[in-house]
Structure formats: structure tokens, C-alpha cells
Amino acid sequence: MSDPICPLCDRPIPGDVKQSLHHLIPKLKGGKGGPTVLLHHICHREIHATLSEAELARDYATVTALRAHPRLAKFIAWVAKRPPGFHSKVPGKRRKT
């Protein structure tokens, strides 16, 4: 069986790599039990470092919308050049745009 593909960066997610489920509508904004997508942990952290829960719920509740965000598009272009198992420290707190 092949590795799942991260819908944000389009790279495979090997089984031994940190990964996490992203709620397309944040749980705090009514998304509990809603649709989720499996992402590389680094991709998931970047989403939450870039966007607030309110922004995610209001404007970025699809992978297409996330990929279109200018800052995330820049991150995707950067991380796409890394191997599927690449992991680095990313800030835990939300960045200023």
C-alpha cells in the first residue's frame, strides 16, 4: 500500500513521519465531527501559525482555499522541495503577517 498524500504540499506522508489530522472547520468553531484531512505535522503547524481559528472557519475551510493563501503558497513552494520525511521546528504561536 502506498503512503497517503498530504493535500497541502502534495508530498507522500511516510508512516514514520509526524502527521496529524486537520479539522477543515476548527473544533472551536463548530467543526467537531466535521471533515478532516491528514497532513504532515509541519504543514499542519504552518496552517495554525498563519491563520486564526476564526479565519480558518470563515475563509479557509477547504484545502483549495488554504493552498491559495499567499503565505501558505510560499510555504508550500518551499516545503515541496524537501523530502517527504522532512521535519523542522516551526513556531507554535501564530505569526504576524
Stockholm file with secondary structure:
# STOCKHOLM 1.0

chainA/1-97         MSDPICPLCDRPIPGDVKQSLHHLIPKLKGGKGGPTVLLHHICHREIHATLSEAELARDYATVTALRAHPRLAKFIAWVAKRPPGFHSKVPGKRRKT
#=GR chainA/1-97 SS CCCCBCTTTCCBCCTTSCEEEEESSCGGGTTTTSCEEEEEHHHHHHHHHHCCHHHHHHHCCSHHHHHHSHHHHHHHHHHTTSCTTCCCCCCSSCCCC
#=GC SS_cons        CCCCBCTTTCCBCCTTSCEEEEESSCGGGTTTTSCEEEEEHHHHHHHHHHCCHHHHHHHCCSHHHHHHSHHHHHHHHHHTTSCTTCCCCCCSSCCCC
//
